[in-house]
């Protein structure tokens, strides 16, 4: 794994999680119980990387690095 892909993975695994938590502390999205939103981020190029992001009930987020 290159240094650049490590930086991107760290960004998604820490910064994105922190931003999501900060937003959900002050804003609530009503009527989202029982919903799941999943998407994949793929950064292409020489130092590309990818990860999956899942948001449940507009309150919980998880980031999964791609294998």
N, CA, C and O atoms as CSV, one atom per row, in Angstrom:
chain,resi,resn,atom,element,x,y,z
A,1,UNK,N,N,0.857,-1.177,0.000
A,1,UNK,CA,C,0.000,0.000,0.000
A,1,UNK,C,C,0.902,1.238,0.000
A,1,UNK,O,O,1.872,1.310,0.754
A,2,UNK,N,N,0.576,2.190,-0.836
A,2,UNK,CA,C,1.392,3.397,-0.933
A,2,UNK,C,C,1.012,4.389,0.161
A,2,UNK,O,O,-0.034,4.270,0.798
A,3,UNK,N,N,1.875,5.355,0.358
A,3,UNK,CA,C,1.610,6.378,1.370
A,3,UNK,C,C,0.340,7.162,1.039
A,3,UNK,O,O,-0.433,7.504,1.935
A,4,UNK,N,N,0.125,7.447,-0.252
A,4,UNK,CA,C,-1.063,8.202,-0.656
A,4,UNK,C,C,-2.334,7.428,-0.360
A,4,UNK,O,O,-3.284,8.004,0.169
A,5,UNK,N,N,-2.384,6.143,-0.682
A,5,UNK,CA,C,-3.593,5.367,-0.402
A,5,UNK,C,C,-3.814,5.234,1.095
A,5,UNK,O,O,-4.958,5.184,1.544
A,6,UNK,N,N,-2.742,5.175,1.876
A,6,UNK,CA,C,-2.872,5.141,3.335
A,6,UNK,C,C,-3.500,6.436,3.852
A,6,UNK,O,O,-4.332,6.404,4.758
A,7,UNK,N,N,-3.104,7.569,3.280
A,7,UNK,CA,C,-3.672,8.860,3.669
A,7,UNK,C,C,-5.161,8.897,3.354
A,7,UNK,O,O,-5.954,9.341,4.185
A,8,UNK,N,N,-5.558,8.435,2.155
A,8,UNK,CA,C,-6.968,8.433,1.785
A,8,UNK,C,C,-7.777,7.503,2.690
A,8,UNK,O,O,-8.875,7.861,3.116
A,9,UNK,N,N,-7.251,6.326,2.984
A,9,UNK,CA,C,-7.967,5.404,3.869
A,9,UNK,C,C,-8.119,6.013,5.258
A,9,UNK,O,O,-9.177,5.896,5.876
A,10,UNK,N,N,-7.079,6.655,5.745
A,10,UNK,CA,C,-7.160,7.312,7.047
A,10,UNK,C,C,-8.216,8.410,7.029
A,10,UNK,O,O,-8.959,8.575,7.997
A,11,UNK,N,N,-8.286,9.160,5.932
A,11,UNK,CA,C,-9.295,10.212,5.803
A,11,UNK,C,C,-10.697,9.638,5.932
A,11,UNK,O,O,-11.512,10.159,6.694
A,12,UNK,N,N,-10.988,8.568,5.192
A,12,UNK,CA,C,-12.332,7.998,5.233
A,12,UNK,C,C,-12.622,7.310,6.559
A,12,UNK,O,O,-13.755,7.346,7.038
A,13,UNK,N,N,-11.616,6.685,7.156
A,13,UNK,CA,C,-11.838,5.944,8.394
A,13,UNK,C,C,-11.882,6.837,9.635
A,13,UNK,O,O,-12.427,6.427,10.660
A,14,UNK,N,N,-11.319,8.055,9.567
A,14,UNK,CA,C,-11.325,8.914,10.749
A,14,UNK,C,C,-12.044,10.239,10.502
A,14,UNK,O,O,-13.005,10.555,11.204
A,15,UNK,N,N,-11.603,11.003,9.538
A,15,UNK,CA,C,-12.160,12.343,9.318
A,15,UNK,C,C,-13.630,12.276,8.913
A,15,UNK,O,O,-14.455,13.010,9.457
A,16,UNK,N,N,-13.963,11.408,7.968
A,16,UNK,CA,C,-15.363,11.303,7.533
A,16,UNK,C,C,-16.242,10.860,8.697
A,16,UNK,O,O,-17.342,11.382,8.874
A,17,UNK,N,N,-15.771,9.909,9.486
A,17,UNK,CA,C,-16.542,9.468,10.657
A,17,UNK,C,C,-16.757,10.609,11.642
A,17,UNK,O,O,-17.861,10.780,12.160
A,18,UNK,N,N,-15.712,11.392,11.906
A,18,UNK,CA,C,-15.829,12.510,12.837
A,18,UNK,C,C,-16.784,13.579,12.319
A,18,UNK,O,O,-17.576,14.130,13.084
A,19,UNK,N,N,-16.711,13.874,11.024
A,19,UNK,CA,C,-17.614,14.872,10.447
A,19,UNK,C,C,-19.059,14.399,10.540
A,19,UNK,O,O,-19.944,15.181,10.885
A,20,UNK,N,N,-19.306,13.133,10.236
A,20,UNK,CA,C,-20.660,12.583,10.314
A,20,UNK,C,C,-21.196,12.673,11.736
A,20,UNK,O,O,-22.339,13.078,11.949
A,21,UNK,N,N,-20.373,12.297,12.706
A,21,UNK,CA,C,-20.794,12.343,14.105
A,21,UNK,C,C,-21.096,13.775,14.546
A,21,UNK,O,O,-22.057,14.007,15.279
A,22,UNK,N,N,-20.284,14.734,14.106
A,22,UNK,CA,C,-20.511,16.135,14.468
A,22,UNK,C,C,-21.827,16.640,13.891
A,22,UNK,O,O,-22.572,17.353,14.563
A,23,UNK,N,N,-22.111,16.273,12.654
A,23,UNK,CA,C,-23.354,16.723,12.007
A,23,UNK,C,C,-24.566,16.088,12.673
A,23,UNK,O,O,-25.556,16.771,12.937
A,24,UNK,N,N,-24.499,14.790,12.947
A,24,UNK,CA,C,-25.666,14.112,13.527
A,24,UNK,C,C,-25.917,14.510,14.975
A,24,UNK,O,O,-27.010,14.279,15.493
A,25,UNK,N,N,-24.928,15.105,15.639
A,25,UNK,CA,C,-25.149,15.593,17.000
A,25,UNK,C,C,-26.052,16.828,17.009
A,25,UNK,O,O,-26.785,17.043,17.974
A,26,UNK,N,N,-26.014,17.630,15.963
A,26,UNK,CA,C,-26.811,18.857,15.933
A,26,UNK,C,C,-28.012,18.775,14.992
A,26,UNK,O,O,-28.957,19.551,15.132
A,27,UNK,N,N,-27.988,17.859,14.052
A,27,UNK,CA,C,-29.095,17.707,13.111
A,27,UNK,C,C,-29.627,16.283,13.165
A,27,UNK,O,O,-28.854,15.325,13.180
A,28,UNK,N,N,-30.914,16.151,13.196
A,28,UNK,CA,C,-31.496,14.821,13.111
A,28,UNK,C,C,-32.326,14.745,11.832
A,28,UNK,O,O,-32.946,15.721,11.408
A,29,UNK,N,N,-32.318,13.583,11.248
A,29,UNK,CA,C,-33.106,13.358,10.041
A,29,UNK,C,C,-34.278,12.479,10.455
A,29,UNK,O,O,-34.083,11.305,10.770
A,30,UNK,N,N,-35.487,13.023,10.460
A,30,UNK,CA,C,-36.639,12.246,10.941
A,30,UNK,C,C,-37.030,11.129,9.974
A,30,UNK,O,O,-36.738,11.182,8.779
A,31,UNK,N,N,-37.690,10.133,10.521
A,31,UNK,CA,C,-38.281,9.038,9.748
A,31,UNK,C,C,-37.272,8.226,8.952
A,31,UNK,O,O,-37.586,7.758,7.858
A,32,UNK,N,N,-36.076,8.051,9.477
A,32,UNK,CA,C,-35.059,7.273,8.779
A,32,UNK,C,C,-34.806,5.916,9.436
A,32,UNK,O,O,-33.928,5.174,8.995
A,33,UNK,N,N,-35.557,5.586,10.474
A,33,UNK,CA,C,-35.384,4.303,11.133
A,33,UNK,C,C,-35.629,3.184,10.128
A,33,UNK,O,O,-36.582,3.231,9.351
A,34,UNK,N,N,-34.768,2.191,10.152
A,34,UNK,CA,C,-34.914,1.038,9.271
A,34,UNK,C,C,-34.336,1.234,7.880
A,34,UNK,O,O,-34.523,0.380,7.013
A,35,UNK,N,N,-33.638,2.340,7.647
A,35,UNK,CA,C,-33.041,2.559,6.330
A,35,UNK,C,C,-31.534,2.339,6.387
A,35,UNK,O,O,-30.888,2.583,7.406
A,36,UNK,N,N,-31.001,1.880,5.284
A,36,UNK,CA,C,-29.556,1.696,5.143
A,36,UNK,C,C,-29.144,2.240,3.790
A,36,UNK,O,O,-29.749,1.918,2.767
A,37,UNK,N,N,-28.112,3.064,3.791
A,37,UNK,CA,C,-27.575,3.656,2.575
A,37,UNK,C,C,-26.119,3.214,2.479
A,37,UNK,O,O,-25.324,3.484,3.379
A,38,UNK,N,N,-25.773,2.540,1.395
A,38,UNK,CA,C,-24.413,2.044,1.219
A,38,UNK,C,C,-23.858,2.532,-0.108
A,38,UNK,O,O,-24.542,2.504,-1.131
A,39,UNK,N,N,-22.610,2.979,-0.079
A,39,UNK,CA,C,-21.956,3.361,-1.330
A,39,UNK,C,C,-20.474,3.061,-1.242
A,39,UNK,O,O,-19.921,2.875,-0.158
A,40,UNK,N,N,-19.841,3.017,-2.408
A,40,UNK,CA,C,-18.425,2.722,-2.492
A,40,UNK,C,C,-17.700,3.922,-3.082
A,40,UNK,O,O,-18.145,4.520,-4.061
A,41,UNK,N,N,-16.581,4.257,-2.468
A,41,UNK,CA,C,-15.731,5.330,-2.960
A,41,UNK,C,C,-14.507,4.673,-3.576
A,41,UNK,O,O,-13.823,3.883,-2.924
A,42,UNK,N,N,-14.235,5.000,-4.826
A,42,UNK,CA,C,-13.088,4.427,-5.518
A,42,UNK,C,C,-12.253,5.568,-6.085
A,42,UNK,O,O,-12.699,6.312,-6.959
A,43,UNK,N,N,-11.037,5.690,-5.571
A,43,UNK,CA,C,-10.100,6.684,-6.065
A,43,UNK,C,C,-9.169,5.971,-7.036
A,43,UNK,O,O,-8.470,5.032,-6.655
A,44,UNK,N,N,-9.159,6.411,-8.275
A,44,UNK,CA,C,-8.374,5.734,-9.292
A,44,UNK,C,C,-7.027,6.416,-9.491
A,44,UNK,O,O,-6.791,7.517,-8.992
A,45,UNK,N,N,-6.174,5.762,-10.208
A,45,UNK,CA,C,-4.846,6.298,-10.484
A,45,UNK,C,C,-3.786,5.423,-9.854
A,45,UNK,O,O,-4.075,4.376,-9.275
A,46,UNK,N,N,-2.563,5.872,-9.980
A,46,UNK,CA,C,-1.416,5.099,-9.506
A,46,UNK,C,C,-1.512,4.757,-8.014
A,46,UNK,O,O,-1.140,3.657,-7.605
A,47,UNK,N,N,-1.998,5.676,-7.221
A,47,UNK,CA,C,-2.100,5.458,-5.773
A,47,UNK,C,C,-3.549,5.314,-5.319
A,47,UNK,O,O,-3.885,5.674,-4.191
A,48,UNK,N,N,-4.398,4.794,-6.182
A,48,UNK,CA,C,-5.815,4.690,-5.880
A,48,UNK,C,C,-6.118,3.723,-4.753
A,48,UNK,O,O,-5.304,2.873,-4.395
A,49,UNK,N,N,-7.288,3.875,-4.216
A,49,UNK,CA,C,-7.767,3.002,-3.155
A,49,UNK,C,C,-9.290,3.030,-3.182
A,49,UNK,O,O,-9.875,3.820,-3.922
A,50,UNK,N,N,-9.926,2.205,-2.412
A,50,UNK,CA,C,-11.380,2.218,-2.341
A,50,UNK,C,C,-11.849,1.778,-0.968
A,50,UNK,O,O,-11.131,1.094,-0.239
A,51,UNK,N,N,-13.065,2.180,-0.628
A,51,UNK,CA,C,-13.668,1.773,0.636
A,51,UNK,C,C,-15.180,1.824,0.487
A,51,UNK,O,O,-15.711,2.506,-0.389
A,52,UNK,N,N,-15.855,1.099,1.349
A,52,UNK,CA,C,-17.307,1.110,1.381
A,52,UNK,C,C,-17.778,1.915,2.586
A,52,UNK,O,O,-17.174,1.857,3.657
A,53,UNK,N,N,-18.851,2.658,2.405
A,53,UNK,CA,C,-19.413,3.457,3.490
A,53,UNK,C,C,-20.880,3.097,3.635
A,53,UNK,O,O,-21.624,3.103,2.654
A,54,UNK,N,N,-21.300,2.785,4.851
A,54,UNK,CA,C,-22.681,2.416,5.127
A,54,UNK,C,C,-23.237,3.343,6.199
A,54,UNK,O,O,-22.612,3.551,7.239
A,55,UNK,N,N,-24.415,3.897,5.936
A,55,UNK,CA,C,-25.099,4.768,6.891
A,55,UNK,C,C,-26.430,4.111,7.245
A,55,UNK,O,O,-27.241,3.826,6.364
A,56,UNK,N,N,-26.650,3.873,8.536
A,56,UNK,CA,C,-27.878,3.227,9.007
A,56,UNK,C,C,-28.707,4.223,9.810
A,56,UNK,O,O,-28.190,4.921,10.682
A,57,UNK,N,N,-29.972,4.277,9.509
A,57,UNK,CA,C,-30.937,5.095,10.252
A,57,UNK,C,C,-30.546,6.572,10.324
A,57,UNK,O,O,-31.036,7.295,11.191
A,58,UNK,N,N,-29.674,7.027,9.428
A,58,UNK,CA,C,-29.169,8.404,9.421
A,58,UNK,C,C,-28.520,8.777,10.748
A,58,UNK,O,O,-28.461,9.953,11.106
A,59,UNK,N,N,-28.025,7.759,11.491
A,59,UNK,CA,C,-27.393,8.002,12.785
A,59,UNK,C,C,-26.073,7.273,12.958
A,59,UNK,O,O,-25.228,7.703,13.744
A,60,UNK,N,N,-25.882,6.176,12.236
A,60,UNK,CA,C,-24.681,5.361,12.399
A,60,UNK,C,C,-23.957,5.269,11.063
A,60,UNK,O,O,-24.591,5.152,10.015
A,61,UNK,N,N,-22.639,5.323,11.101
A,61,UNK,CA,C,-21.848,5.212,9.890
A,61,UNK,C,C,-20.718,4.232,10.131
A,61,UNK,O,O,-20.146,4.181,11.221
A,62,UNK,N,N,-20.400,3.456,9.111
A,62,UNK,CA,C,-19.234,2.574,9.189
A,62,UNK,C,C,-18.493,2.658,7.867
A,62,UNK,O,O,-19.094,2.798,6.802
A,63,UNK,N,N,-17.176,2.571,7.962
A,63,UNK,CA,C,-16.306,2.601,6.794
A,63,UNK,C,C,-15.545,1.308,6.750
A,63,UNK,O,O,-14.929,0.905,7.737
A,64,UNK,N,N,-15.582,0.646,5.595
A,64,UNK,CA,C,-14.914,-0.626,5.417
A,64,UNK,C,C,-13.897,-0.496,4.304
A,64,UNK,O,O,-14.270,-0.248,3.157
A,65,UNK,N,N,-12.611,-0.659,4.618
A,65,UNK,CA,C,-11.603,-0.612,3.559
A,65,UNK,C,C,-11.799,-1.780,2.599
A,65,UNK,O,O,-12.190,-2.871,3.012
A,66,UNK,N,N,-11.533,-1.551,1.343
A,66,UNK,CA,C,-11.662,-2.620,0.349
A,66,UNK,C,C,-10.498,-3.605,0.523
A,66,UNK,O,O,-9.381,-3.238,0.888
A,67,UNK,N,N,-10.813,-4.848,0.250
A,67,UNK,CA,C,-9.759,-5.877,0.346
A,67,UNK,C,C,-8.894,-5.845,-0.890
A,67,UNK,O,O,-7.953,-6.631,-1.005
